[in-house]
């Protein structure tokens, strides 16, 4: 976002991301903490499927980017982290993630280090 950008937020409840062919592309910012990642991970998988389908078959979906901000006490509590890293590698520039840990006591593995903020 830039200064004066319009942003829509949704907290809790039933929500989904289901772009239709012909819709204008949107850039998503997904924010999760702990087990709250579950529905957002499903959205990321759906976005990856659409990107894969778009690249493979030339569908009419116009997709923007998806950025996930995901926080937990430590890296062992970051659910789906390996899957998320795989999505980022498969769709560079289209799907990205920043993990945040608040109480990490041990060394952070090299694979996660570029994507970790916090302690």
KOLMIRO-260790 format. One record per residue (C-alpha): residue in three letters; x, y, z negated. Coordinates in steps of 0.25 Angstrom, whole numbers, plus 5000, padded with zeros to 4 digits. Layout:
N
AlaXYZ...
//
This chain:
119
Unk500050005000Unk500450145002Unk500050274994Unk498550294996Unk498250155002Unk496950094999Unk497049964990Unk495949874986Unk496049784973Unk495249674969Unk495449604955Unk494949474951Unk493649414956Unk493349344969Unk494249394980Unk494849344994Unk495549385006Unk494849345019Unk495249435031Unk494449415043Unk495049415058Unk494949565062Unk495049625048Unk496149725046Unk497349675039Unk497549705025Unk498749695016Unk498449625003Unk499149644989Unk498849524980Unk499149544965Unk499049414956Unk499549384942Unk499749234937Unk498649144941Unk497849254948Unk498749214960Unk497749104964Unk496749184973Unk497849274978Unk498649154982Unk497449104990Unk497349234997Unk498849225000Unk498649095006Unk497549145015Unk498349255020Unk499549165023Unk498549075031Unk498049195039Unk499449235042Unk499849095046Unk498549085055Unk498849225060Unk500249185064Unk499849055070Unk498549075077Unk498449225079Unk497149245071Unk496549375070Unk496749405055Unk497549525053Unk498349515040Unk499049605032Unk500049575021Unk499849505007Unk500749544995Unk500549464982Unk500949524969Unk500949404959Unk501349414944Unk501549314933Unk502349294921Unk503449214928Unk503749154941Unk503349014936Unk501949074934Unk501849134949Unk500949034955Unk501048994970Unk502449074970Unk503048974980Unk501848974989Unk501849134989Unk503249134992Unk502949035004Unk501849125009Unk502849245009Unk503849175017Unk502849125027Unk502249265029Unk503349365026Unk502849505026Unk501449455026Unk501349395012Unk502249445000Unk502249424985Unk502849494973Unk502949404961Unk503049474947Unk503449404935Unk503249464921Unk503949364911Unk504949294919Unk506049234910Unk506849144920Unk507549174933Unk506649194945Unk506949094957Unk507549154969Unk506349134978Unk505549214969Unk506549324966Unk506249414978Unk504749414975Unk504749434959Unk504649564951Unk504549574936Unk505449504926
//
